[in-house]
């Protein structure tokens, strides 16, 4: 459980950096994201999940 909370905390830190460092730019990006078609967002989401899954697999199986 401690490992999970550490990973979750790190993810939140990484996700929060752009909002802290560039709030104006993030608002602009969010406006652009709202204009994107759902299909494009789904493809980006699938790609992000696939890369994340591959990184987890590598960290648990290859790097040990």
CHARMM-style PDB file with segment names, atoms N, HN, CA, C and O in Angstrom:
ATOM      1  N   UNK     1       0.820  -1.193   0.000  1.00  0.00      PROA
ATOM      2  CA  UNK     1       0.000   0.000   0.000  1.00  0.00      PROA
ATOM      3  C   UNK     1       0.865   1.257   0.000  1.00  0.00      PROA
ATOM      4  O   UNK     1       0.519   2.253  -0.637  1.00  0.00      PROA
ATOM      5  N   UNK     2       1.985   1.211   0.713  1.00  0.00      PROA
ATOM      6  HN  UNK     2       2.265   0.402   1.230  1.00  0.00      PROA
ATOM      7  CA  UNK     2       2.880   2.364   0.762  1.00  0.00      PROA
ATOM      8  C   UNK     2       3.449   2.662  -0.625  1.00  0.00      PROA
ATOM      9  O   UNK     2       3.584   3.821  -1.019  1.00  0.00      PROA
ATOM     10  N   UNK     3       3.782   1.592  -1.362  1.00  0.00      PROA
ATOM     11  HN  UNK     3       3.672   0.651  -1.043  1.00  0.00      PROA
ATOM     12  CA  UNK     3       4.323   1.772  -2.715  1.00  0.00      PROA
ATOM     13  C   UNK     3       3.270   2.414  -3.616  1.00  0.00      PROA
ATOM     14  O   UNK     3       3.580   3.329  -4.378  1.00  0.00      PROA
ATOM     15  N   UNK     4       2.028   1.941  -3.531  1.00  0.00      PROA
ATOM     16  HN  UNK     4       1.776   1.198  -2.911  1.00  0.00      PROA
ATOM     17  CA  UNK     4       0.938   2.497  -4.326  1.00  0.00      PROA
ATOM     18  C   UNK     4       0.750   3.979  -4.040  1.00  0.00      PROA
ATOM     19  O   UNK     4       0.612   4.782  -4.962  1.00  0.00      PROA
ATOM     20  N   UNK     5       0.745   4.340  -2.760  1.00  0.00      PROA
ATOM     21  HN  UNK     5       0.857   3.688  -2.010  1.00  0.00      PROA
ATOM     22  CA  UNK     5       0.570   5.745  -2.391  1.00  0.00      PROA
ATOM     23  C   UNK     5       1.737   6.601  -2.868  1.00  0.00      PROA
ATOM     24  O   UNK     5       1.545   7.756  -3.246  1.00  0.00      PROA
ATOM     25  N   UNK     6       2.938   6.044  -2.851  1.00  0.00      PROA
ATOM     26  HN  UNK     6       3.094   5.105  -2.544  1.00  0.00      PROA
ATOM     27  CA  UNK     6       4.107   6.768  -3.355  1.00  0.00      PROA
ATOM     28  C   UNK     6       3.977   7.033  -4.851  1.00  0.00      PROA
ATOM     29  O   UNK     6       4.251   8.137  -5.322  1.00  0.00      PROA
ATOM     30  N   UNK     7       3.557   6.011  -5.592  1.00  0.00      PROA
ATOM     31  HN  UNK     7       3.335   5.114  -5.210  1.00  0.00      PROA
ATOM     32  CA  UNK     7       3.386   6.161  -7.037  1.00  0.00      PROA
ATOM     33  C   UNK     7       2.269   7.147  -7.343  1.00  0.00      PROA
ATOM     34  O   UNK     7       2.405   7.983  -8.236  1.00  0.00      PROA
ATOM     35  N   UNK     8       1.170   7.056  -6.613  1.00  0.00      PROA
ATOM     36  HN  UNK     8       1.058   6.377  -5.887  1.00  0.00      PROA
ATOM     37  CA  UNK     8       0.063   7.987  -6.805  1.00  0.00      PROA
ATOM     38  C   UNK     8       0.499   9.422  -6.503  1.00  0.00      PROA
ATOM     39  O   UNK     8       0.157  10.346  -7.242  1.00  0.00      PROA
ATOM     40  N   UNK     9       1.241   9.605  -5.435  1.00  0.00      PROA
ATOM     41  HN  UNK     9       1.519   8.856  -4.835  1.00  0.00      PROA
ATOM     42  CA  UNK     9       1.752  10.930  -5.101  1.00  0.00      PROA
ATOM     43  C   UNK     9       2.674  11.480  -6.173  1.00  0.00      PROA
ATOM     44  O   UNK     9       2.588  12.659  -6.519  1.00  0.00      PROA
ATOM     45  N   UNK    10       3.551  10.644  -6.701  1.00  0.00      PROA
ATOM     46  HN  UNK    10       3.620   9.687  -6.419  1.00  0.00      PROA
ATOM     47  CA  UNK    10       4.453  11.078  -7.765  1.00  0.00      PROA
ATOM     48  C   UNK    10       3.671  11.460  -9.018  1.00  0.00      PROA
ATOM     49  O   UNK    10       3.986  12.455  -9.671  1.00  0.00      PROA
ATOM     50  N   UNK    11       2.652  10.670  -9.352  1.00  0.00      PROA
ATOM     51  HN  UNK    11       2.396   9.862  -8.822  1.00  0.00      PROA
ATOM     52  CA  UNK    11       1.828  10.991 -10.517  1.00  0.00      PROA
ATOM     53  C   UNK    11       1.135  12.345 -10.343  1.00  0.00      PROA
ATOM     54  O   UNK    11       1.068  13.137 -11.283  1.00  0.00      PROA
ATOM     55  N   UNK    12       0.626  12.607  -9.150  1.00  0.00      PROA
ATOM     56  HN  UNK    12       0.680  11.965  -8.386  1.00  0.00      PROA
ATOM     57  CA  UNK    12      -0.032  13.890  -8.900  1.00  0.00      PROA
ATOM     58  C   UNK    12       0.946  15.056  -8.965  1.00  0.00      PROA
ATOM     59  O   UNK    12       0.597  16.133  -9.449  1.00  0.00      PROA
ATOM     60  N   UNK    13       2.159  14.848  -8.485  1.00  0.00      PROA
ATOM     61  HN  UNK    13       2.442  13.973  -8.092  1.00  0.00      PROA
ATOM     62  CA  UNK    13       3.179  15.901  -8.578  1.00  0.00      PROA
ATOM     63  C   UNK    13       3.488  16.203 -10.038  1.00  0.00      PROA
ATOM     64  O   UNK    13       3.521  17.363 -10.447  1.00  0.00      PROA
ATOM     65  N   UNK    14       3.714  15.156 -10.816  1.00  0.00      PROA
ATOM     66  HN  UNK    14       3.687  14.214 -10.484  1.00  0.00      PROA
ATOM     67  CA  UNK    14       4.046  15.341 -12.237  1.00  0.00      PROA
ATOM     68  C   UNK    14       2.886  15.999 -12.976  1.00  0.00      PROA
ATOM     69  O   UNK    14       3.101  16.882 -13.806  1.00  0.00      PROA
ATOM     70  N   UNK    15       1.652  15.571 -12.678  1.00  0.00      PROA
ATOM     71  HN  UNK    15       1.478  14.853 -12.004  1.00  0.00      PROA
ATOM     72  CA  UNK    15       0.476  16.169 -13.318  1.00  0.00      PROA
ATOM     73  C   UNK    15       0.288  17.630 -12.914  1.00  0.00      PROA
ATOM     74  O   UNK    15      -0.212  18.428 -13.707  1.00  0.00      PROA
ATOM     75  N   UNK    16       0.679  17.985 -11.705  1.00  0.00      PROA
ATOM     76  HN  UNK    16       1.085  17.337 -11.061  1.00  0.00      PROA
ATOM     77  CA  UNK    16       0.459  19.335 -11.224  1.00  0.00      PROA
ATOM     78  C   UNK    16       1.491  20.360 -11.666  1.00  0.00      PROA
ATOM     79  O   UNK    16       1.219  21.560 -11.628  1.00  0.00      PROA
ATOM     80  N   UNK    17       2.663  19.916 -12.080  1.00  0.00      PROA
ATOM     81  HN  UNK    17       2.884  18.942 -12.111  1.00  0.00      PROA
ATOM     82  CA  UNK    17       3.736  20.843 -12.458  1.00  0.00      PROA
ATOM     83  C   UNK    17       3.313  21.825 -13.552  1.00  0.00      PROA
ATOM     84  O   UNK    17       3.526  23.026 -13.385  1.00  0.00      PROA
ATOM     85  N   UNK    18       2.718  21.370 -14.672  1.00  0.00      PROA
ATOM     86  HN  UNK    18       2.545  20.394 -14.807  1.00  0.00      PROA
ATOM     87  CA  UNK    18       2.337  22.350 -15.710  1.00  0.00      PROA
ATOM     88  C   UNK    18       1.322  23.375 -15.229  1.00  0.00      PROA
ATOM     89  O   UNK    18       1.387  24.540 -15.624  1.00  0.00      PROA
ATOM     90  N   UNK    19       0.380  22.959 -14.379  1.00  0.00      PROA
ATOM     91  HN  UNK    19       0.327  22.013 -14.058  1.00  0.00      PROA
ATOM     92  CA  UNK    19      -0.626  23.900 -13.871  1.00  0.00      PROA
ATOM     93  C   UNK    19       0.010  24.946 -12.954  1.00  0.00      PROA
ATOM     94  O   UNK    19      -0.409  26.103 -12.945  1.00  0.00      PROA
ATOM     95  N   UNK    20       1.007  24.546 -12.195  1.00  0.00      PROA
ATOM     96  HN  UNK    20       1.348  23.606 -12.202  1.00  0.00      PROA
ATOM     97  CA  UNK    20       1.696  25.474 -11.305  1.00  0.00      PROA
ATOM     98  C   UNK    20       2.613  26.411 -12.090  1.00  0.00      PROA
ATOM     99  O   UNK    20       2.632  27.618 -11.847  1.00  0.00      PROA
ATOM    100  N   UNK    21       3.369  25.848 -13.029  1.00  0.00      PROA
ATOM    101  HN  UNK    21       3.353  24.868 -13.225  1.00  0.00      PROA
ATOM    102  CA  UNK    21       4.381  26.632 -13.737  1.00  0.00      PROA
ATOM    103  C   UNK    21       3.795  27.494 -14.855  1.00  0.00      PROA
ATOM    104  O   UNK    21       4.283  28.597 -15.101  1.00  0.00      PROA
ATOM    105  N   UNK    22       2.756  27.003 -15.535  1.00  0.00      PROA
ATOM    106  HN  UNK    22       2.360  26.107 -15.335  1.00  0.00      PROA
ATOM    107  CA  UNK    22       2.225  27.709 -16.707  1.00  0.00      PROA
ATOM    108  C   UNK    22       0.693  27.735 -16.697  1.00  0.00      PROA
ATOM    109  O   UNK    22       0.069  27.152 -17.584  1.00  0.00      PROA
ATOM    110  N   UNK    23       0.078  28.396 -15.717  1.00  0.00      PROA
ATOM    111  HN  UNK    23       0.584  28.870 -14.997  1.00  0.00      PROA
ATOM    112  CA  UNK    23      -1.392  28.350 -15.639  1.00  0.00      PROA
ATOM    113  C   UNK    23      -2.083  28.944 -16.865  1.00  0.00      PROA
ATOM    114  O   UNK    23      -3.101  28.414 -17.309  1.00  0.00      PROA
ATOM    115  N   UNK    24      -1.556  30.021 -17.414  1.00  0.00      PROA
ATOM    116  HN  UNK    24      -0.728  30.452 -17.053  1.00  0.00      PROA
ATOM    117  CA  UNK    24      -2.164  30.636 -18.601  1.00  0.00      PROA
ATOM    118  C   UNK    24      -2.090  29.717 -19.811  1.00  0.00      PROA
ATOM    119  O   UNK    24      -3.058  29.584 -20.561  1.00  0.00      PROA
ATOM    120  N   UNK    25      -0.950  29.092 -19.993  1.00  0.00      PROA
ATOM    121  HN  UNK    25      -0.164  29.201 -19.384  1.00  0.00      PROA
ATOM    122  CA  UNK    25      -0.768  28.175 -21.114  1.00  0.00      PROA
ATOM    123  C   UNK    25      -1.669  26.951 -20.965  1.00  0.00      PROA
ATOM    124  O   UNK    25      -2.195  26.447 -21.957  1.00  0.00      PROA
ATOM    125  N   UNK    26      -1.851  26.472 -19.741  1.00  0.00      PROA
ATOM    126  HN  UNK    26      -1.424  26.882 -18.935  1.00  0.00      PROA
ATOM    127  CA  UNK    26      -2.714  25.317 -19.505  1.00  0.00      PROA
ATOM    128  C   UNK    26      -4.164  25.642 -19.871  1.00  0.00      PROA
ATOM    129  O   UNK    26      -4.867  24.795 -20.422  1.00  0.00      PROA
ATOM    130  N   UNK    27      -4.611  26.854 -19.569  1.00  0.00      PROA
ATOM    131  HN  UNK    27      -4.040  27.541 -19.121  1.00  0.00      PROA
ATOM    132  CA  UNK    27      -5.966  27.251 -19.952  1.00  0.00      PROA
ATOM    133  C   UNK    27      -6.123  27.227 -21.467  1.00  0.00      PROA
ATOM    134  O   UNK    27      -7.142  26.778 -21.992  1.00  0.00      PROA
ATOM    135  N   UNK    28      -5.105  27.714 -22.156  1.00  0.00      PROA
ATOM    136  HN  UNK    28      -4.277  28.078 -21.729  1.00  0.00      PROA
ATOM    137  CA  UNK    28      -5.123  27.704 -23.618  1.00  0.00      PROA
ATOM    138  C   UNK    28      -5.162  26.276 -24.154  1.00  0.00      PROA
ATOM    139  O   UNK    28      -5.918  25.979 -25.078  1.00  0.00      PROA
ATOM    140  N   UNK    29      -4.349  25.395 -23.578  1.00  0.00      PROA
ATOM    141  HN  UNK    29      -3.734  25.637 -22.828  1.00  0.00      PROA
ATOM    142  CA  UNK    29      -4.331  23.991 -24.014  1.00  0.00      PROA
ATOM    143  C   UNK    29      -5.677  23.331 -23.768  1.00  0.00      PROA
ATOM    144  O   UNK    29      -6.144  22.546 -24.593  1.00  0.00      PROA
ATOM    145  N   UNK    30      -6.304  23.643 -22.641  1.00  0.00      PROA
ATOM    146  HN  UNK    30      -5.925  24.281 -21.971  1.00  0.00      PROA
ATOM    147  CA  UNK    30      -7.604  23.045 -22.325  1.00  0.00      PROA
ATOM    148  C   UNK    30      -8.667  23.489 -23.328  1.00  0.00      PROA
ATOM    149  O   UNK    30      -9.543  22.707 -23.695  1.00  0.00      PROA
ATOM    150  N   UNK    31      -8.590  24.743 -23.769  1.00  0.00      PROA
ATOM    151  HN  UNK    31      -7.878  25.379 -23.470  1.00  0.00      PROA
ATOM    152  CA  UNK    31      -9.526  25.209 -24.793  1.00  0.00      PROA
ATOM    153  C   UNK    31      -9.313  24.450 -26.096  1.00  0.00      PROA
ATOM    154  O   UNK    31     -10.278  24.103 -26.778  1.00  0.00      PROA
ATOM    155  N   UNK    32      -8.053  24.190 -26.445  1.00  0.00      PROA
ATOM    156  HN  UNK    32      -7.270  24.471 -25.891  1.00  0.00      PROA
ATOM    157  CA  UNK    32      -7.765  23.444 -27.669  1.00  0.00      PROA
ATOM    158  C   UNK    32      -8.232  21.998 -27.549  1.00  0.00      PROA
ATOM    159  O   UNK    32      -8.717  21.426 -28.525  1.00  0.00      PROA
ATOM    160  N   UNK    33      -8.093  21.403 -26.379  1.00  0.00      PROA
ATOM    161  HN  UNK    33      -7.698  21.868 -25.586  1.00  0.00      PROA
ATOM    162  CA  UNK    33      -8.516  20.022 -26.168  1.00  0.00      PROA
ATOM    163  C   UNK    33     -10.033  19.904 -26.325  1.00  0.00      PROA
ATOM    164  O   UNK    33     -10.522  18.911 -26.864  1.00  0.00      PROA
ATOM    165  N   UNK    34     -10.782  20.907 -25.860  1.00  0.00      PROA
ATOM    166  HN  UNK    34     -10.385  21.714 -25.422  1.00  0.00      PROA
ATOM    167  CA  UNK    34     -12.238  20.870 -25.993  1.00  0.00      PROA
ATOM    168  C   UNK    34     -12.667  20.872 -27.455  1.00  0.00      PROA
ATOM    169  O   UNK    34     -13.740  20.365 -27.784  1.00  0.00      PROA
ATOM    170  N   UNK    35     -11.856  21.427 -28.322  1.00  0.00      PROA
ATOM    171  HN  UNK    35     -10.985  21.838 -28.055  1.00  0.00      PROA
ATOM    172  CA  UNK    35     -12.184  21.487 -29.752  1.00  0.00      PROA
ATOM    173  C   UNK    35     -11.801  20.212 -30.501  1.00  0.00      PROA
ATOM    174  O   UNK    35     -12.225  20.017 -31.640  1.00  0.00      PROA
ATOM    175  N   UNK    36     -11.006  19.341 -29.877  1.00  0.00      PROA
ATOM    176  HN  UNK    36     -10.662  19.499 -28.952  1.00  0.00      PROA
ATOM    177  CA  UNK    36     -10.576  18.108 -30.535  1.00  0.00      PROA
ATOM    178  C   UNK    36     -11.731  17.112 -30.626  1.00  0.00      PROA
ATOM    179  O   UNK    36     -12.574  17.043 -29.731  1.00  0.00      PROA
ATOM    180  N   UNK    37     -11.762  16.345 -31.709  1.00  0.00      PROA
ATOM    181  HN  UNK    37     -11.077  16.401 -32.436  1.00  0.00      PROA
ATOM    182  CA  UNK    37     -12.780  15.290 -31.801  1.00  0.00      PROA
ATOM    183  C   UNK    37     -12.547  14.196 -30.754  1.00  0.00      PROA
ATOM    184  O   UNK    37     -11.411  13.943 -30.353  1.00  0.00      PROA
ATOM    185  N   UNK    38     -13.625  13.557 -30.319  1.00  0.00      PROA
ATOM    186  HN  UNK    38     -14.548  13.763 -30.645  1.00  0.00      PROA
ATOM    187  CA  UNK    38     -13.525  12.496 -29.316  1.00  0.00      PROA
ATOM    188  C   UNK    38     -12.598  11.375 -29.767  1.00  0.00      PROA
ATOM    189  O   UNK    38     -11.870  10.809 -28.952  1.00  0.00      PROA
ATOM    190  N   UNK    39     -12.620  11.051 -31.053  1.00  0.00      PROA
ATOM    191  HN  UNK    39     -13.212  11.511 -31.715  1.00  0.00      PROA
ATOM    192  CA  UNK    39     -11.784   9.965 -31.584  1.00  0.00      PROA
ATOM    193  C   UNK    39     -10.300  10.235 -31.333  1.00  0.00      PROA
ATOM    194  O   UNK    39      -9.561   9.328 -30.949  1.00  0.00      PROA
ATOM    195  N   UNK    40      -9.866  11.461 -31.546  1.00  0.00      PROA
ATOM    196  HN  UNK    40     -10.466  12.198 -31.858  1.00  0.00      PROA
ATOM    197  CA  UNK    40      -8.461  11.821 -31.343  1.00  0.00      PROA
ATOM    198  C   UNK    40      -8.096  11.688 -29.868  1.00  0.00      PROA
ATOM    199  O   UNK    40      -7.034  11.164 -29.532  1.00  0.00      PROA
ATOM    200  N   UNK    41      -8.977  12.161 -28.990  1.00  0.00      PROA
ATOM    201  HN  UNK    41      -9.839  12.587 -29.263  1.00  0.00      PROA
ATOM    202  CA  UNK    41      -8.710  12.060 -27.556  1.00  0.00      PROA
ATOM    203  C   UNK    41      -8.645  10.606 -27.105  1.00  0.00      PROA
ATOM    204  O   UNK    41      -7.828  10.250 -26.255  1.00  0.00      PROA
ATOM    205  N   UNK    42      -9.506   9.766 -27.675  1.00  0.00      PROA
ATOM    206  HN  UNK    42     -10.169  10.055 -28.366  1.00  0.00      PROA
ATOM    207  CA  UNK    42      -9.467   8.344 -27.324  1.00  0.00      PROA
ATOM    208  C   UNK    42      -8.157   7.703 -27.769  1.00  0.00      PROA
ATOM    209  O   UNK    42      -7.586   6.883 -27.050  1.00  0.00      PROA
ATOM    210  N   UNK    43      -7.687   8.078 -28.945  1.00  0.00      PROA
ATOM    211  HN  UNK    43      -8.150   8.745 -29.528  1.00  0.00      PROA
ATOM    212  CA  UNK    43      -6.409   7.538 -29.447  1.00  0.00      PROA
ATOM    213  C   UNK    43      -5.270   7.973 -28.536  1.00  0.00      PROA
ATOM    214  O   UNK    43      -4.416   7.158 -28.188  1.00  0.00      PROA
ATOM    215  N   UNK    44      -5.243   9.249 -28.143  1.00  0.00      PROA
ATOM    216  HN  UNK    44      -5.937   9.911 -28.426  1.00  0.00      PROA
ATOM    217  CA  UNK    44      -4.200   9.729 -27.229  1.00  0.00      PROA
ATOM    218  C   UNK    44      -4.285   9.010 -25.887  1.00  0.00      PROA
ATOM    219  O   UNK    44      -3.260   8.631 -25.321  1.00  0.00      PROA
ATOM    220  N   UNK    45      -5.498   8.820 -25.374  1.00  0.00      PROA
ATOM    221  HN  UNK    45      -6.331   9.127 -25.834  1.00  0.00      PROA
ATOM    222  CA  UNK    45      -5.677   8.118 -24.109  1.00  0.00      PROA
ATOM    223  C   UNK    45      -5.210   6.678 -24.192  1.00  0.00      PROA
ATOM    224  O   UNK    45      -4.539   6.186 -23.285  1.00  0.00      PROA
ATOM    225  N   UNK    46      -5.562   5.996 -25.280  1.00  0.00      PROA
ATOM    226  HN  UNK    46      -6.108   6.396 -26.017  1.00  0.00      PROA
ATOM    227  CA  UNK    46      -5.128   4.611 -25.470  1.00  0.00      PROA
ATOM    228  C   UNK    46      -3.617   4.530 -25.572  1.00  0.00      PROA
ATOM    229  O   UNK    46      -3.001   3.628 -25.003  1.00  0.00      PROA
ATOM    230  N   UNK    47      -3.015   5.468 -26.295  1.00  0.00      PROA
ATOM    231  HN  UNK    47      -3.515   6.200 -26.757  1.00  0.00      PROA
ATOM    232  CA  UNK    47      -1.553   5.478 -26.424  1.00  0.00      PROA
ATOM    233  C   UNK    47      -0.890   5.700 -25.065  1.00  0.00      PROA
ATOM    234  O   UNK    47       0.098   5.039 -24.745  1.00  0.00      PROA
ATOM    235  N   UNK    48      -1.417   6.615 -24.273  1.00  0.00      PROA
ATOM    236  HN  UNK    48      -2.220   7.152 -24.533  1.00  0.00      PROA
ATOM    237  CA  UNK    48      -0.848   6.886 -22.947  1.00  0.00      PROA
ATOM    238  C   UNK    48      -0.974   5.666 -22.044  1.00  0.00      PROA
ATOM    239  O   UNK    48      -0.034   5.326 -21.326  1.00  0.00      PROA
ATOM    240  N   UNK    49      -2.129   5.005 -22.077  1.00  0.00      PROA
ATOM    241  HN  UNK    49      -2.893   5.281 -22.660  1.00  0.00      PROA
ATOM    242  CA  UNK    49      -2.314   3.803 -21.252  1.00  0.00      PROA
ATOM    243  C   UNK    49      -1.390   2.682 -21.699  1.00  0.00      PROA
ATOM    244  O   UNK    49      -0.846   1.960 -20.863  1.00  0.00      PROA
ATOM    245  N   UNK    50      -1.206   2.525 -23.006  1.00  0.00      PROA
ATOM    246  HN  UNK    50      -1.649   3.111 -23.684  1.00  0.00      PROA
ATOM    247  CA  UNK    50      -0.333   1.475 -23.528  1.00  0.00      PROA
ATOM    248  C   UNK    50       1.112   1.716 -23.123  1.00  0.00      PROA
ATOM    249  O   UNK    50       1.807   0.793 -22.698  1.00  0.00      PROA
ATOM    250  N   UNK    51       1.558   2.951 -23.255  1.00  0.00      PROA
ATOM    251  HN  UNK    51       0.994   3.700 -23.600  1.00  0.00      PROA
ATOM    252  CA  UNK    51       2.931   3.288 -22.852  1.00  0.00      PROA
ATOM    253  C   UNK    51       3.103   3.073 -21.353  1.00  0.00      PROA
ATOM    254  O   UNK    51       4.123   2.537 -20.919  1.00  0.00      PROA
ATOM    255  N   UNK    52       2.120   3.482 -20.561  1.00  0.00      PROA
ATOM    256  HN  UNK    52       1.292   3.917 -20.913  1.00  0.00      PROA
ATOM    257  CA  UNK    52       2.187   3.273 -19.115  1.00  0.00      PROA
ATOM    258  C   UNK    52       2.250   1.802 -18.757  1.00  0.00      PROA
ATOM    259  O   UNK    52       3.022   1.402 -17.886  1.00  0.00      PROA
ATOM    260  N   UNK    53       1.438   0.993 -19.430  1.00  0.00      PROA
ATOM    261  HN  UNK    53       0.811   1.319 -20.138  1.00  0.00      PROA
ATOM    262  CA  UNK    53       1.451  -0.445 -19.180  1.00  0.00      PROA
ATOM    263  C   UNK    53       2.796  -1.061 -19.551  1.00  0.00      PROA
ATOM    264  O   UNK    53       3.308  -1.925 -18.839  1.00  0.00      PROA
ATOM    265  N   UNK    54       3.360  -0.616 -20.662  1.00  0.00      PROA
ATOM    266  HN  UNK    54       2.944   0.086 -21.240  1.00  0.00      PROA
ATOM    267  CA  UNK    54       4.680  -1.118 -21.071  1.00  0.00      PROA
ATOM    268  C   UNK    54       5.752  -0.731 -20.064  1.00  0.00      PROA
ATOM    269  O   UNK    54       6.628  -1.540 -19.758  1.00  0.00      PROA
ATOM    270  N   UNK    55       5.697   0.496 -19.541  1.00  0.00      PROA
ATOM    271  HN  UNK    55       4.985   1.153 -19.790  1.00  0.00      PROA
ATOM    272  CA  UNK    55       6.670   0.933 -18.547  1.00  0.00      PROA
ATOM    273  C   UNK    55       6.552   0.116 -17.266  1.00  0.00      PROA
ATOM    274  O   UNK    55       7.560  -0.245 -16.659  1.00  0.00      PROA
ATOM    275  N   UNK    56       5.328  -0.172 -16.860  1.00  0.00      PROA
ATOM    276  HN  UNK    56       4.509   0.121 -17.353  1.00  0.00      PROA
ATOM    277  CA  UNK    56       5.132  -1.001 -15.665  1.00  0.00      PROA
ATOM    278  C   UNK    56       5.680  -2.400 -15.900  1.00  0.00      PROA
ATOM    279  O   UNK    56       6.363  -2.952 -15.038  1.00  0.00      PROA
ATOM    280  N   UNK    57       5.386  -2.978 -17.063  1.00  0.00      PROA
ATOM    281  HN  UNK    57       4.831  -2.530 -17.763  1.00  0.00      PROA
ATOM    282  CA  UNK    57       5.892  -4.314 -17.385  1.00  0.00      PROA
ATOM    283  C   UNK    57       7.419  -4.343 -17.356  1.00  0.00      PROA
ATOM    284  O   UNK    57       8.029  -5.246 -16.784  1.00  0.00      PROA
ATOM    285  N   UNK    58       8.020  -3.333 -17.985  1.00  0.00      PROA
ATOM    286  HN  UNK    58       7.524  -2.599 -18.449  1.00  0.00      PROA
ATOM    287  CA  UNK    58       9.493  -3.272 -18.021  1.00  0.00      PROA
ATOM    288  C   UNK    58      10.056  -3.139 -16.611  1.00  0.00      PROA
ATOM    289  O   UNK    58      11.034  -3.804 -16.269  1.00  0.00      PROA
ATOM    290  N   UNK    59       9.450  -2.287 -15.792  1.00  0.00      PROA
ATOM    291  HN  UNK    59       8.656  -1.747 -16.069  1.00  0.00      PROA
ATOM    292  CA  UNK    59       9.977  -2.067 -14.458  1.00  0.00      PROA
ATOM    293  C   UNK    59       9.829  -3.305 -13.565  1.00  0.00      PROA
ATOM    294  O   UNK    59      10.667  -3.550 -12.697  1.00  0.00      PROA
ATOM    295  N   UNK    60       8.766  -4.083 -13.780  1.00  0.00      PROA
ATOM    296  HN  UNK    60       8.085  -3.884 -14.486  1.00  0.00      PROA
ATOM    297  CA  UNK    60       8.540  -5.241 -12.920  1.00  0.00      PROA
ATOM    298  C   UNK    60       9.204  -6.511 -13.426  1.00  0.00      PROA
ATOM    299  O   UNK    60       9.508  -7.398 -12.629  1.00  0.00      PROA
ATOM    300  N   UNK    61       9.438  -6.624 -14.724  1.00  0.00      PROA
ATOM    301  HN  UNK    61       9.192  -5.903 -15.372  1.00  0.00      PROA
ATOM    302  CA  UNK    61       9.944  -7.869 -15.272  1.00  0.00      PROA
ATOM    303  C   UNK    61      11.345  -7.783 -15.880  1.00  0.00      PROA
ATOM    304  O   UNK    61      12.135  -8.718 -15.745  1.00  0.00      PROA
ATOM    305  N   UNK    62      11.648  -6.712 -16.521  1.00  0.00      PROA
ATOM    306  HN  UNK    62      11.007  -5.952 -16.630  1.00  0.00      PROA
ATOM    307  CA  UNK    62      12.927  -6.615 -17.231  1.00  0.00      PROA
ATOM    308  C   UNK    62      14.027  -6.060 -16.322  1.00  0.00      PROA
ATOM    309  O   UNK    62      15.154  -6.555 -16.333  1.00  0.00      PROA
ATOM    310  N   UNK    63      13.703  -5.054 -15.553  1.00  0.00      PROA
ATOM    311  HN  UNK    63      12.787  -4.652 -15.544  1.00  0.00      PROA
ATOM    312  CA  UNK    63      14.730  -4.365 -14.759  1.00  0.00      PROA
ATOM    313  C   UNK    63      15.033  -5.046 -13.434  1.00  0.00      PROA
ATOM    314  O   UNK    63      15.917  -4.586 -12.712  1.00  0.00      PROA
ATOM    315  N   UNK    64      14.352  -6.098 -13.091  1.00  0.00      PROA
ATOM    316  HN  UNK    64      13.633  -6.472 -13.677  1.00  0.00      PROA
ATOM    317  CA  UNK    64      14.600  -6.778 -11.812  1.00  0.00      PROA
ATOM    318  C   UNK    64      15.695  -7.762 -11.929  1.00  0.00      PROA
ATOM    319  OT1 UNK    64      16.037  -8.425 -10.949  1.00  0.00      PROA
TER     320      UNK     64
END
